[in-house]
Amino acid sequence: EVTLGDVHRGLGSPALFTIGHRGENPSCLIEKAVNSALEDALGAAEAVLMKQLDQVSLASLSKKFHERLSARGECKRGIRSHAV
């Protein structure tokens, strides 16, 4: 079962959040202070998000998609039958 986490890692594990400058040596001292303060929070948030992504399989997404597609089709058919 391939998960969204697997897909993320397969894409090279790009940054999940783009808050602040992620460079090692930004020239602005304020930016350095802000990045330092955000680093732990963003790391914790990324860990939580990755844990969730690792629990969502592509198969489950496909199933939910088809359920919604089917329900949408039933809804549209119901509207058409009432309009006739």
C-alpha positions in Angstrom: 0.0 0.0 0.0 1.6 3.2 -1.2 0.9 6.2 1.0 1.0 9.9 0.5 4.1 9.9 2.7 5.7 7.5 0.2 4.8 9.8 -2.6 6.3 12.8 -0.7 9.5 10.9 -0.1 9.6 9.7 -3.7 9.5 13.3 -4.8 12.6 14.0 -2.8 10.9 15.1 0.4 10.3 18.7 -0.6 9.6 21.3 2.2 6.1 20.9 3.5 6.0 24.5 4.7 7.5 27.6 3.1 7.3 30.0 6.0 10.3 32.2 6.3 13.6 31.9 4.6 15.1 28.4 4.7 18.6 29.5 3.8 21.4 28.7 6.2 22.8 32.3 6.3 20.1 35.0 5.7 21.7 38.4 6.0 19.0 40.0 8.1 19.5 39.5 11.8 15.7 39.8 12.5 15.1 37.1 9.9 17.7 34.9 11.6 15.9 35.3 14.9 12.5 34.6 13.4 13.8 31.5 11.6 15.4 30.2 14.7 12.1 30.7 16.7 10.1 29.0 14.0 12.5 26.0 13.4 11.3 23.9 16.3 7.6 24.6 15.6 7.9 23.9 11.9 9.8 20.7 12.6 7.1 19.5 15.0 4.4 20.4 12.5 6.1 18.6 9.7 6.5 15.5 11.9 2.7 15.5 12.6 1.8 16.0 9.0 4.2 13.3 7.8 2.6 10.9 10.3 -0.8 11.7 8.8 0.5 11.3 5.3 1.9 7.9 6.1 -1.6 6.8 7.2 -3.3 7.8 3.9 -3.0 5.2 1.2 -3.5 5.9 -2.4 -6.0 3.0 -2.4 -8.1 4.7 0.3 -8.0 8.0 -1.7 -9.2 6.1 -4.8 -12.0 4.5 -2.9 -13.2 7.8 -1.4 -12.9 9.5 -4.8 -15.1 6.8 -6.5 -17.6 7.0 -3.6 -17.9 10.7 -4.1 -18.1 10.4 -7.9 -20.9 7.9 -7.5 -22.8 10.0 -5.1 -22.4 13.0 -7.4 -23.7 11.1 -10.3 -26.7 10.0 -8.2 -27.3 13.6 -7.2 -27.2 14.8 -10.8 -29.5 12.0 -11.9 -31.9 12.9 -9.1 -32.0 16.6 -10.1 -32.6 15.7 -13.8 -35.5 13.3 -12.9 -37.1 16.0 -10.8 -36.7 18.6 -13.5 -38.4 16.5 -16.2 
